[in-house]
Amino acid sequence: MKFTTCWIPTSLINISKVFPGIEIDVLETGHLLVVAERETIKGISHQLKEHTEENNFIKVNVE
C-alpha cells in the first residue's frame, strides 16, 4: 500500500475536487483505487496495515 502526497497548483484549486481515497497494491495483479468517506478509508487502511510489503500484498481472485 502506497501513500502519495501531491501538490496541486493554486490555479487548479477552483476547478478540482479532492476525494479521500487509497491505492491498494494487489499481489500479481496491480492496484485497486478505493474512493470513499474519510472514516471508511481510515478503516480500510487500518485493516490492510499488515499488507504493505511487496511480499505480503493482498491476493484478489479475478474470474
C-alpha positions in Angstrom: 0.0 0.0 0.0 1.5 3.3 -1.0 0.5 6.7 0.3 1.3 9.5 -2.1 1.3 13.2 -1.4 0.9 15.5 -4.4 0.8 19.3 -4.6 -2.0 20.8 -6.7 -1.1 24.2 -8.3 -3.2 27.0 -6.8 -4.6 27.8 -10.3 -6.3 24.3 -10.3 -8.0 24.5 -6.9 -11.0 26.3 -8.2 -11.7 23.6 -10.8 -10.6 20.5 -8.9 -12.3 18.3 -6.4 -10.4 16.3 -3.8 -11.8 12.9 -2.7 -10.5 10.7 0.1 -9.1 7.5 -1.3 -6.5 4.8 -1.1 -4.4 2.9 -3.6 -4.1 -0.8 -2.6 -1.4 -2.9 -4.1 -2.6 -6.3 -5.2 -0.3 -9.4 -5.5 0.4 -10.2 -9.1 -2.5 -8.1 -10.4 -1.9 -4.4 -10.0 -3.7 -1.9 -7.9 -7.2 -1.1 -6.6 -8.3 2.5 -6.2 -10.9 3.0 -3.5 -12.7 6.3 -3.0 -15.0 6.6 0.0 -15.7 8.6 3.1 -12.7 9.5 5.1 -13.5 7.2 8.0 -14.1 4.3 5.7 -10.7 4.9 4.1 -9.1 5.1 7.5 -10.7 1.7 8.4 -9.5 0.1 5.2 -6.0 1.4 5.8 -6.0 0.0 9.3 -7.2 -3.4 8.2 -4.6 -3.7 5.5 -1.6 -2.3 7.5 0.0 -5.8 7.5 -0.1 -5.9 3.7 2.2 -3.0 2.9 5.3 -5.0 1.9 5.6 -6.4 -1.6 5.9 -10.0 -0.4 2.7 -9.6 1.6 0.3 -7.7 -0.7 -3.3 -8.9 -0.7 -4.4 -11.5 -3.3 -7.5 -11.0 -5.3 -9.1 -13.8 -7.3 -10.5 -12.5 -10.6 -12.5 -14.9 -12.5 
